[in-house]
Amino acid sequence: MKNMAVDVLIVEDDIWLSEQFERTLSKAGYVTRRAFEGHTAMDLIDELKPQVVLLDMLLTGSTAVTLMHELQSYKDTGDIPIILCTNLASLIRLDDVSDYGVRRIIDKTTMHPDDIATAVRSVLL
Amino acid sequence: MREGRLTKNAASEPFGGDTAAFLMAAHELKSPLALIRQLAFALDAGQLTSGEQDRIAQQIILTSERALRLTTDLTTSSRQDTLFDLEPLNPVTLCEDVAHELTPLFTAQDKKIEVISRTKPPLVVGNRDLLRRILLNFGDNALHYSSADHPVSLAVQATGDKVRVGVRDYGPAVTPDMWQVLQERLHAHTAQPVSGRPQSSGLGLYIADQFARMMSGEIGAIRHRDGATFYVDMTASRQLSFL
C-alpha cells in the first residue's frame, strides 16, 4: 500500500472527529494512531516516532503548546513536523508557531476532509 | 484534594454586552458545528457500510442536540432579569433525569453515567429547568474528561443548610498549574469566564454559574488525584421529603 511506512499520530480529544481523520488518512494510505490527550500523545510519540503529528490546539490534560514545547526539547522528536488542526486557526499565525515545528495550520471550521491528507503529503515532501 | 468555590462578581452581569462571553459562545459553538460538518462530509462521500452510516447519523443527532442545548442555555442566561419560579425539588430525581438524558451521548462514546441513589434524599429550593441545565453542563464537561473504565457519577449530599449536587469524573487530573489559573480567575472578579481545564473555553461553567446565582446557589469544583467534581450548592428545603 502506498505510504504504508508513514505513521501519522492524530492528537485530537474529540473521539468522533479523530475517527473521521483516521478514516480519511487510512483511505489515503497512511498508517495512523490516535491519542486523545497530551500525556498519551507524548508517550506514543516516544514509542512510535511518527513522521507527522496532526495536533489539535486545545487538549484534555494539557495544551498543544505544552506538547510542542516538550517535543522541541528532545533531539529525537524536535524534527517531527506538526500540522495544527484547530478551531482557533484564524487566531494563529504560522510564523508565530513555526519554531515549534508547525508546518501547516488547518482550520477545522472550513476544512474539507481531504485537506488533512494533502497537508500530510506536503510536509513529507 | 483541593476545593474552590467558583464565585466571581462578573458572572452575575447580564450576558448582553459581555464581549468575552459573546466570543466564547461563538467559539464553543464552533466545535459541534465543525464536527457535524465533517460527519456530513463522511456520509456524503459514501463508501460506508450501513452500520457505519447509522453510527455517523447517530453522532450527528447527538452532536446537534449538544449544540442546541448550548443555544438554549445562552437564551436562558440572557433572561437574568426574569424571575424563575423556585420550588422544593428532589435533586436525586433530577440527577436521574439528567443521567437518562445524557445516557445516549455517553453510550455512543462507550462511557457510562450513573446516579448515586439515596433512600431519603434532601430536598432543595430551586428551579427545575435551571438546575437541570447546570447538571447537563457538568455532565457534558465530565463526558469529555472521563475514562471508559469508570462511570461519571452524580451525587447529592446535605451539608448543613445547603445541599451539594455534584458530578464526579474519573479522568486526567486538573494539573496544579491549571488549578492555580482557575483559582486566580475565581478571585479576579473580571468578566473573563472560568475554565477549569484547557480544552474548554469555560462557557459551560460560566452559564452554570449564572443559573446557580438565579437560584441563590453557588457552583464550585474539587480537584481529585484522578479527576474532578463540579458541584452546585443549593439552599436546602425545610419541607419534609415524603419520597
Interface residues (C-beta under 8 A of the other chain):
Chain A: D13 D14 I15 W16 L17 Q20 R23 E37 H39 L58 L59 T60 G61 S62 T63 N87 L88 K108 T109 M111 H112 P113
Chain B: H27 K30 S31 L33 A34 L35 R37 Q38 L39 F41 A42 A45 Q59 T63 Q109 H144 Y145 G171 P172 T175 R197 P198 Q199 S200
